[in-house]
Amino acid sequence: MPKKVKVGLIGCGNISKAYFTGCKRYDILDLVACADLEFARAEAKAAEYGVRACTVDELLADPEIEIIINLTIPQAHTPLNERILRAGKHAYVEKPFALDVAEAKRVLALARRKGLLVGGAPDTFLGGGGQTAKQLLEDGVIGRPVAATAYCMGRGHESWHPAPEFYYKKGGGPMFDMGPYYLTALVNLFGPVERVSGSTKASFPTRTITSQPLNGKKVKVEVPTHYAGTAEFANGVIATLIMSFDTWPGAPMPRIEVFGSEGTMLVPDPNTFTGPVQYKRGREPDFINAELTHSEERLRGTGVADMAYSVRRRRRNFRCNGDLTTHVVEVMGAFEKAAKSGRYVTIKTKLPRPKLLPPRLPDNILDA
């Protein structure tokens, strides 16, 4: 077992609980400290999870910490990633990786100059559902993949999130909020996207928060809140996507469905690490549940653990890497560009399809 990698966390908001809990799962990670602009919030999380509270500057200066998890709001992701890298730390950031592809490439370039690793969420595709679906495709269970659909349709976050304003600013909206899960899952299955078409709109110019503590506050919508389009992959698959904060729940539909030359596969919610994965072949009437080839007992922090193995073994091929997250950022931005131009948008970033995890690994390790 490699020596543990000490980890710090910046941003003690809503999502931090998942990382405090998930990082404890992995033998290679030692999450030792947290920071937040509101120091009292860092103190509260530190007391809850048995770590050290510190300021952002103190965390960046700590010589023992090698990886910093960036859980700030999207508008702060790139500036803080750059501070982390300049401090000599590897950076792992919540989604989206950046607000646009130019920002993402700037972070990648800085990481390369510093000889450091950078990457980020989502890591859910490393769970039992995503990895089993990938294994089934590689085994040819439904033949050659031909097409896919991906749907994430809801009414937005203002009814439940304690601070939902940023979801309606640049870096928010359904594509930059939920799109990373769906597009990363699709890239995991099919490899890189080559071109995108799209239509977008914002159905409601303002949103009224009904959650606490901001109940009654109106938020101006500054980004599209409904996206529809296609993503054409280098392997020939054409995927149809709808991402929306403008719709009420409708009839049940698969989150992701893959249509192959010999059958059809239902891929589970890419915002989870679990199954089931279902498939049927030809004209068979019913889907059957596939036996999961990989552990579904994964949690957020899985991508951080994969980065930590690369830190210890001095390699750059961890799966939630900056090339993958940058590619997803470019694809997400391309839907709105296509909508505005009325033309296809060609994707310029390239990457190999993420490598399949070894099957049957225990849920506390990621490397055979």
N, C-alpha and C positions, 0 to 999 in steps of 0.2 A: 504493500500500500504506500503510495507517495506521501510525503510529508504534507500535513494540512496547510491550506492557503488561508491566511487571515484576510477577512473581508470586512469592509465598512459599508454603511448604507446612508445615503443622503435623501431626505424626503420622507417624513414619518406620517404621511397621510393615509387615505383609505386603503391603498393597495399594499402598504408596508406589512400588514399582518401576514399576508400570504408569503412574503419573502422571509420574514422572521421565522415562520413555521417551516417553510419548505427547505431553507438552507440547512436547518438542523437535520434533515433527512440524510444528508450526504456526508460520508466519512471524510471526504477531502476538504470540506469547508469548515471554517471556524469564524462565524460572524461575531465580531467582538465589540463593535461600536456603531453608533448611529448619530446623525446630526440633522438639524432642521433649522430653517431661519427663525422659527418660533422655538426657542430653546426649551420652553416648558413642555412642548409636545415631544421633543427628543427625550427629555427626562422621563416622561410618562412611559414611552415605549421602552426605554432602557430598563426601567424598573420592572415592567411587565415581562420582559424577555431575558433579563439577566445579562445585559450588555452594558457598555460604558456610554454615557451621553457626553457629547462634546460639540463644539462649534464646527461649522463647515471648515474654517481655516485650520483648526486643530486636527480634524480628520484628514485633510489633505496633506498635512505635514507629518503625520504619524509614519515613522520609517518601517514599522512592522506590517502595515496594511498593504497588500499587493493588489487587490481588486476592490473597486468602489462601485456599488450599485446605485444608479441614478434614478430616483423615483419622483423627480420633480414634474411640474406640469409641462406639456409639450413645448411651449414657448421657451422654456429654460433648458431643454435637453442639450442643444448644441453648445451654448456657452459653458454649461457646467461640464460637459464631456471634454471640452478643450481645456478647462482648468484641471480636470482630473489627469489628463494625459500630460500636461505640462508639469504636474506634480510628480510624474514618474510612476503613475498607477495605471493598471489596466481598467478599462471602463466598460461596464455593462449597464444598459439603459432600458427603461420601460419603453413600450411602443407609444407613439411612432419614433423611430430612430432619429428623425429630423423633420423639419417642416417642408423641406423640398430637397431635390437631389443635389443641388449645389452645396447646401449645408452639409449633407451627408458625405459628399466627396471631400469636402474640406476637412472633416473629422478623420476620414480614412487616411488622407495624406499626412496629417499630423501624427497619427498613430504609426504609420510606416516610418516617418522620420525619427520618431522616438524609439522605434523597435518594440512597440507595445501592442497589445491586443485590444480590440474594440468590437463590440457586438451588442446584441440586445434581444428583447422580447419581440414576438412571443416564442416561448419554448414548448408550448403545448403539443406541437407536432412530434415531440420526442416521447409522448405518452403511448400507452398501449393501443389506443385507437388509431392514431396517425401512423405509428410504425407498423402495425398489423396491416393496415390498408396498403401501405407501401410494399410490404412483403408480398401480399396477395397479387399486386400488380406485377412485381418482379417475377413471381411464380407463374404468371400467365393465367390466373384463375378465370378472368373475364376476357381473356384475349388481349388484343392490342387496344389501348384506350383511344377513343375517337372523340368524345365530347364530354362535357361536364356542366353541371349547374351548381351555383352557390348563392344562397339566399340568406340574408340577415335583415329582417324587417320588424321594426318596432316603433315606439312612440317617443323615444328619447329618454333622457336621464333626469329631467327636472322633477319627476315625481318621487324619486328615491335617493338621489345622490346629495350629500350635504353641501357640496360646492360645485354645481353643474355648469357654471357660466363658461368655463374654458371649452366645453364641448361644442360651443357655437361660435368660437373664434378660430383664427387660423391654426391649423394643427388639430382641429376637432372635426365635428361632423361624423357621419357614419363610416365614411371611407377611411379616415385617418384614425378613428377610434376602433372600429370593428374590422375594417378591411385587413389590417395586418394579420389577424388570425386566419382569415379565409384565404388570402393570397399566399401567405407562407405555407399553409396546408397544401394548396394547389402546386406551388413550386416544389414542395417536398415530394409530391406524387409525380409531377410531370417534368420538372426542370424549368429553365428560364422562359419568361414571356418574351415574344418578339414584337407584337404590336397590339394596340388597344383602340377600341372605339367606345364612344360614350355619350350619354345624355344626362344632364344634371338639372336640378332645380331646388329652390327653397320654398316649400309650400306655405310657410308661415313666417312673416317677417320678424315676429317677436315670440318669445316663449315666457310663460309665467311659471316661476318656481313654486311648487306646492310641497316640497320637502322642508324639513327644518335644518338649519336655523334661518333660512332665507325665504320662508314662505311669503308669497305675494310679490316678490321682486320680479320685474320684467327684464328680460335679457334680449338685446338686439342680436338677431341671427346674421352672421357675417360670412357664412360658408354654405355651400350646398348641403341640403339635408336629405336628398333623395338622388341616388345614382343608379343608372342602368347601363350596361355595356357588355362588351365582349373582350376577352383576352385570348389571343392566339399564341400558343406555345411553340417552342422550337421543334418539339417532337410531333407537331401536327394537330394536337388536341385544341379544340375551340371551346372555351368555357364562357357561359353566360352568367353574369353576376347582377344581383340587385342588392344594394345596401341602402337602408332607409331608416330615418328617424321620424317619418311622416305618416306611418300607417299603424292602424290598430291590428291586433292579432287576427289572422284569417284561418283558413283551413290548414290542418297540419301538413307540413311539407318537409322533405329531407333538407338538412343544412347544406350538405354537399352530396351530389349524386354523380357517379362516374359511369359512363356508357361505353362499353367495350365491344369489340367485334364478336365476342362469344357470350357476353352477359352484361349484367349491371351490378354495381356495388353502391351501397349506402355508407357514407363516411360519417362518423359521429360529429357532434358539435365541436368545431376546432378551438373553442374557448375552454375545452376540458381536456384532460389527459386520458379519458376513459373510453370504453366501447359503448354499445356493441358495434361491430362491423358486420354488415349483412351483405349477402350477394345471392344472385340467382343466375343460372346459365340458360341461354336461348329462350325458349317459350315456357320454361318452367313457371308455374303460377305463383309460387311463394318464395320469399326470401328466407334464407337460413342464416343463423348466427355462425360466424367464423370463430374458431378457437383463437384466442388472442395469443400472438407469438411473442409479445413484449409486455412488460409490467404496466398495469394501469395505476399502480400506486406511486405515481410521480406527482410532484408538486412544483409550484413556481420556485425557482432557484435551480431547476434542472439545467437550464442553459448556463447559469453561473458555474455549476459544478463541471460542466463540459469544458468551459473556458479554463477552469482551474487545472484540469488534467493537462491541457495544452501548455499552461504556464509551467507546470512541473516538468513536463517532458519536452519543453522547448520546441513546440510545433505550432503551426498556425491554422490547423485544419479542424478546429472545433466547429460545431454545426450552426450555432446561432451567431455567425460571424458578421463582420461589417459589410462584406460583399453581399450577403443575403439580405440584410436589413436595408442596405442602400438600394438594391434592386427592387425590393418591395416598395420603398418610398417613391422611386421613379415610376413604377407601375401605377401606384395610387394617384399620383399627380397627373398622370397621363389621361385618366378618365375625364377630368375637368378640362384639360387642354383639348382633348378630342371634341368635347361638347362645344367649346367656344369656337373651335375652328371648323367644325363640321367635317373633319377629316380623320383618318387613322393617324395615330401617333406611334412612331417606331421607337422601341426601347433600345437604348444604347448600352446599358450595363449588361455584362455577361457574367455567368457563373456556372460551375458544375452543379448538378443536382446534389442536395445534401446527402451525405453517406448514411446508409442504414445503420442503426445501432445493432450491436450483436444481440441476437435473441436470447431470451431466458436469463437475462442478468438479474441479480437481486436488486431490490428497489433502493438500496443505499449506495450503489455504485453505478458507474456509467461506462466503465472501461474494462474489457475482458482481461 
